[in-house]
Amino acid sequence: MIGYILLGVIVLSIAYLVFAYNGLVRNKNLVAEGWSGIDVQLRRRADLIPNLIETVKGYAAHEDKLFHDIAELRAKSISGGSVAEQSAVGQAMSQALGKLFAVAEAYPQLKADANFRDLQDKLAGIEDEIQLSRRYYNGAVRNLNTMIESFPSNLIATQFKFEKAEFFEIGDAAAREVPKVDFKTR
């Protein structure tokens, strides 16, 4: 009888080991898949930027520094890097593109240009896709990191050298702040 109990404990332990290991592998692959989705969207944005810059250059040629800054950020985005580096570059790229669209506001002919409007719409769609991809990736990272830190799966994660993944965070603290709404009449 004791032999059966011992055998049952061993079988359950091995089953849990297999289950936990497979869960860690599954979550690690989901993190990789999530990062791939972000990478695809960042590359789509980077591919769209030269056309956008050329369109704006035709109207605002004196904005060379802004065009140069965006070109540098595009090169950094394409070259890859860690999650934290890509997050910082992505935030800087969003700010630079905001400045580019602010420049475009000063040129009514540019705002009326069909090519510019099409590029602007495509960029807005890509930004939405980046946000969705970032949320998916961060959810996968959360699940993986929870398994790595939770007992008893943390013992298996340590044994097989699973590492925590980095979240893809918004680098700008101002973007995290809740907007202040004031309904007082003046």
VENWO-V478741 format. One line per field, one symbol per residue. ss: DSSP state (a for helix, b for strand, c for the rest). burial: I if it has 16 or more other ideal C-beta (glycine too) atoms within 10 Angstrom, else O. A space follows every 50 residues. Layout:
# VENWO-V478741
ss=???
burial=???
This chain:
# VENWO-V478741
ss=caaaaaaaaaaaaaaaaaaaaaaaaaaaaaaaaaaaaaaaaaaaaaaaaa aaaaaaaccccccaaaaaaaaaaaaaaaacccaaaaaaaaaaaaaaaaaa aaaaaccaaaaacaaaaaaaaaaaaaaaaaaaaaaaaaaaaaaaaaaaac ccaaaaaaacccccccccccccaaaacccccccccc
burial=OOOOOOOOOOOOOOOOOOOIIOIIOOIIOIIOOIIOIIOOIIOIIIOIIO OIIOIIOOIIOOIOOIIOIIOOIIOIIOOOOOIOOIIIIIIIIIOIIOOI OOIIOOOOOIOOIOOIOOIIOOIOOIIOIIOOIIOIIIOIIOIIIOIIOO OOIIOIIOOOOIOOIIOIOOIOOOOOOOOOOOOOOO
